[in-house]
Amino acid sequence: MAIVKALLIGDVKNYGSQSATNKLNTPWSSAIFKVAQNGEIFANELGFEGDSVADTKHHGGPEKAVFANSFANYADWESFLGLKNMAYGAMGENLCIDGLDESSVCVGDIHKIGSLILQVSQPRKPCFKLSKRWGNENMATHIFETGLTGWYYRVITPGSCKVGDVIEVIEKDPVHMSILEVNRLFYAPNKNLNLLEKFNSLTTLPKSWYSDMERRIQGIYSTEYMRNL
């Protein structure tokens, strides 16, 4: 049984210093530092009430309304960063979910959490702010390599949920392509071309993913957003 282990929202804040010599500490703004909520929070087509987005060009909007991550990933992140007992919301997720992960969640799946009905829209493409968040210039790249990216939801039916709510899978997408499979294809397309037909059969993935995947296959897709500190 999958449950909501933590529900988090955050405000946009400024970090870093103009005088910093280390690129990890130069000025940046983000709402990545989320605060855990104990009560029930309402979400509409743009996400949870009280949650903010700094970079509205690349984050937020109906196709990225709610960001979820698997609690199972924390062990990997703690090992990579040399940390213990990382707090929930480590990657800026709204929902930390226990019992689902990138290998079991498929693009297009529909989940019911509380009165909220969500559809898995896409994996997250990790950006440099994750590296700044954790003071490790390789953090975003590590997430890209492992495929432990978490996933975005679009909101099908607005509603509310809270910590402890069960995630009910009310519909599985017929293609059955997991978030991890999409990530593997995107990370190393020429080694995973066996997944391309499955990928092209998806009907609920945002259109930008198809052109991005084509550019990855051609070797002309820039991943500088992961390292642009």
Secondary structure as UniProt FT lines:
FT   STRAND          3..9
FT   STRAND          13..15
FT   TURN            18..19
FT   HELIX           23..25
FT   STRAND          28..30
FT   STRAND          35..36
FT   STRAND          41..44
FT   TURN            45..46
FT   STRAND          47..48
FT   TURN            49..50
FT   TURN            56..58
FT   HELIX           62..64
FT   STRAND          66..70
FT   HELIX           71..73
FT   HELIX           74..81
FT   TURN            88..91
FT   STRAND          95..98
FT   TURN            102..104
FT   TURN            107..108
FT   STRAND          110..113
FT   TURN            114..115
FT   STRAND          116..123
FT   HELIX           128..134
FT   TURN            137..138
FT   HELIX           139..146
FT   STRAND          151..157
FT   STRAND          159..161
FT   TURN            163..164
FT   STRAND          166..171
FT   TURN            174..175
FT   HELIX           179..187
FT   HELIX           189..191
FT   HELIX           193..195
FT   HELIX           196..200
FT   HELIX           208..218
FT   HELIX           224..226
//
